[in-house]
Amino acid sequence: MMKKWPAAVLISIALAVGSYYVYETYFSYSMTREGFPIPNKAVLKEAKKNGNGTTFTYSLKGIREWEGLSNRYERQFHIHGWNLVEEQSIGVVYVYQKQDGTELIVHPYINEISYVLYPTGREKESHSGAQQRSLRAPLRLLLHASFESPSRY
């Protein structure tokens, strides 16, 4: 009975260290200069202007397109003022919007994640302006997903 006690302590320490490593590797987030959260382990691969938006592509080992975003990551967007626009989000392509009208399209791939940011300089916009933007967003989303997605194969 006495000999099992040190083994239990060592196993507990190993589990604690392993849990901390997994937390820091996969569940820790930071904010970009542009104001959206990214996983700490994401590395900027490319930033490219496209029309009135900017596409940011990050390398992120372990992310898979078919799994989508984790609930924890989705909560990070909400915490930082990004609201999911469900009627514009399709499959694993997520559309987020801030109060000022700034839109962010998030699309995970295999070991990569892409963000397309459509900023706005206006603090408030009219209801008709917001309605027109919401009608254009699905078209932009489809064009982005079809033509501007990084090559995978």
N, C-alpha and C positions, 0 to 999 in steps of 0.2 A: 504493500500500500504506500509506503514512504517513497519508493522508487518511481512511482507514477506521477507524483507531484511535479518534479522538475520537467518532465516531458509535457505535461499539460501547460505549464508556464511557457515553455518554448513554442509550443503549437499556438498558444494565444498570441504571443509576440509576433510570430510569423504571419498569422491571419491579420493582425492589426497593420503590420507593415505592408502586406499585400493589398489590403483594402485601401490604404492611403495612396499607394502607387496607382491603383486602378482609378480612384477618385481624381487624382491630379492629372492622370493621362487622358481620361475620357470625359470627365464631367466638370472641368474647370473652364471658365469663360473669361474673355476680356472684351473690351470695347474697341472698335476700330476708330480711326480718326473721323470717319464719316458718320459714326454714331450707331452702328449696329453690332450686336454681340457675335463673336466667333469663338470656337473652341481654342483653348490656349495652344494646343499642339498644331493648329492649322498654320501653314506657311504660304505666304502670298506667292503665287506663281506668275500671275499676270493681271494687270489693270489696263483696261482698254475702253476708250470713249466710243460710244455708238449712238449716234443721233443726239438726243437730249438726255441720255443716260450713260452710266458707266458700268462696265462688267468687271467684277473682281473674281478671279479664279484662285482658289486656295487648294493646296495639296493637304490631304488629311487621311493618314493611314487608318484603315479599319472601317471607314464609312462605306455604306453600300446603298446604291440607288433604290433598290427594291424595299429597303427597310424604312426609308423616309427619315424624318427628324425625330429624335427622342422627345418624350414628353418634357423632360427636364430642359432640353434646349428650347423647345417651344415656349416654356415658361419664362426663359431668359428674355425672349423678345417682348413678351407681355410686361415683364418687370421694367423694361427700359422704354416703354411707351409705344411699342409696335403692336398693332392689333391685326389678327389674322382676318383676311377678307375671304371667307369660306366660299362665297359664290364665284370668286375668280380663281381659286386654287383648284388645280386639277391633279389628281394622283399624288405624286411626290414632288410636285411643283407648288410651292407655297407663296402666296402673295400677302405681304404685310403692308400696313399703312399707318403713318403717324397722324396726329391731329392736324398738322399743317399741310397735309396732302402728299407728303413725300411717300413714294412707293418703293418697296423692296421685294424683288422676286428671288426666292431661294430655291435652288435645285441641287440636291445631292447626286453625285455620280459614284462610280467605283473609285475610291481613294482620292476623290476630289469633291469640292463643293463650290458652286457658282452663285454669286450674288449680283443682281442687276439693280442698280440704284437709280431711281428717277426723282431727283430732288425738286423742290419748289421753293421759291424765295418768298412766297406769300404766307403770312401768318394765318389769314382766313381767306377762304374763297367762297364765292356764291354757291348756292345749292345747284344751280344749273351747271356751273363749272365742274363741280364734283361729280354730277351725274354724267356729263360728257366724258370726263376722265375715266369713270368706271366702265363706260361702254367701250372705250378704246383699250383698256387694260387686257381683256381676254385676247384681242388680236395681237397685241404686243407680246403677250405671254406665249401664244402659239408660234409666232415668228421667232422668238428667242429660243424656244425649245426645239424648233425644227432646223433653224439655220445657223444659230450662233452657239450651239452647244459644242464643247471641246471634243475633239476626235478621240475616240476610245479604242478603236480596233485596228 
